[in-house]
């Protein structure tokens, strides 16, 4: 089993829910969160946001799935991110679960 955490800007919520369904994942949790990025190290000219600190409305999904579903979800997220023309992407992290009840 895997614990999968997905984060993205809130505008990707419906697309993520659709990808979860495509990967055979029917049960998950999600929560609105505030995304934060410290851009103080970037030169102001290359800083898309025009300031040093940026917060945005984001979403986080939490899913416990068999490895097979995680592999399919990873493929879907990768394909989705590759077709995006924005700097914002869907981020995926997975952790192995030792015990699950």
PyMOL commands that set and color helices and strands:
alter all, ss='L'
color gray80, all
select helices_A, chain A and resi 10-22+44-46+67-83
alter helices_A, ss='H'
color red, helices_A
select strands_A, chain A and resi 2-9+29-38+53-65+91-96
alter strands_A, ss='S'
color yellow, strands_A
deselect
rebuild
show_as cartoon
